[in-house]
Amino acid sequence: MRRLFIFLVIAAAFGCGGALWWLNQGLAMSTDTVDLAVEPGTLPRDVAQSVADAGVQVNPLLLYGWFRFSGEARQIKAGSYEIERGVTPRSLLRKLVRGDEALRAVTLVEGWTFAQVRTELLKAEQLAPTTRGLEPDLIMKSLGRPGLHPEGRFFPDTYTYAKGSSDLGVLKRALRAMDKRLDAAWAQRAPDTPLTTPEQALILASIIEKETGRPSDRPMIAAVFSNRLRVGMMLQTDPTVIYGLGDKFDGNLHRSDLQTDTPWNTYTHTGLPPTPIAMPGKSALLAAVQPAPSKALYFVARGDGSSEFSADLAAHNRAVNKYQRGQ
């Protein structure tokens, strides 16, 4: 009876046929698009008023009447919506019920550092920069991981978000995604891996990500570093040195840089560095825990993106002469 009463109110305003016409009539708007934010718990009556306040020229009482008459008023979802010129009362309700939010996307790339992630989030369209100016440790505390170093903790992927969402929300999703990917990789680790914790797998995966010129080489690069860890040999990988230098790195790695002692310098410290050095992707995570069956201890770039692998120093020196010194 209440729905019938509401319909009669609308019909009284337009006439019976006019009510059906109004439901499919494009509503006048102040601009081509208007933004509508529906907070959780907003009542249908207040949603209708918010539509009018946003710039859609509609009687909020009639719009609320339509919401109630449709029987879907309580199915309206919270979110950030973009309402475009030509929207009708019928199509507007359909958008709100479906939760068809105005989404944007930001892509976090494999091999990026946390600093690069923050820069990208600041550039992302319509993403609220709530972490702007915050120190990394405060960001991690806000994410529920106090005391955890942020490097490598976020999974590289494309994340969609509603207009006005917080960059902290994107980071939280990326953090959970990395947790899930790392747990899945660790569950598939080889029985003879020298790694003893998922944390070590994440660190090694980040090094593999930065060392890989050709994706197919990841398992072999993982084999080299795994073999070195087994025999207590220094990893001696340049990306860790570059990471440790930070802003002091001028784009060219010098011999003196290899001797500059930082916690991440694997030419001056044995074993893995204390933290990841970048965001590893799924393939690097799997390679870290499932290295290729190989005795290789060395590799050198061939110059075409691929690497030459060697099991002993003599073979490695020959490869260096061939590919690096042109002999």
Protein Blocks (a to p, Z undefined) as FASTA:
>chain_A
ZZmmmmmmmmmmnojklmmmmmmgccddfbfbdcddddehiafklmmmmmmmnopacdfk
lmmmmmmmnopmmmpccddddddehiafklmmmmmmnopacdddddddehiafklmmmmm
mmpghiacfkgoiafklmmmmnopghiafehpaccddddddehiafklmmmmmmmmmmmm
mmmmmmmpcfklcbfbfklmmmmmmmmmmmpmbfklmmmmmmmmmmmmmnopafkiaklm
mmmnmmmlgoiacfklmmmccfklmklbgcjdfbdfbdcdfklmmmmmmccddfbfbdcd
ehnopacddfbfklmmmmmmmmmnoZZ
